[in-house]
Amino acid sequence: MPLNRKACHSDLTDQEWNRIKRLLPKPAATGRPRADDREVINGILYVTWTGCRWDDLPHDIAASPKTCHRRLLEYQRQGVWDRIWRDLLREAHRRHQLNLINCYHD
């Protein structure tokens, strides 16, 4: 997160960011510089946390609403959210916070 902006409640902590950043697609080696992945995810989380419109993202988030929305859809198509979800489930299971062995369906 840029040092010049106040953190939002929905922003990733450093620990959360370090956990998921390896699961994100690598930026292309050529072309236009890519918006900061952490700020884009913070923008996505802000919209999902508050329910606001994309155009109502705070102006100090260092990614445009269009970039955040486009990356949300891109990550859905590429299965990024599923990878993050599975990784977090495995970690919860490893810490004995979730039992993936015994599952019951009502």
Summary of the structure (lengths in Angstrom):
residues: 106
radius of gyration: 15.8
end to end distance: 42.9
largest distance: 51.1
contacts: 225
relative contact order: 0.15
helix: 53%
strand: 0%
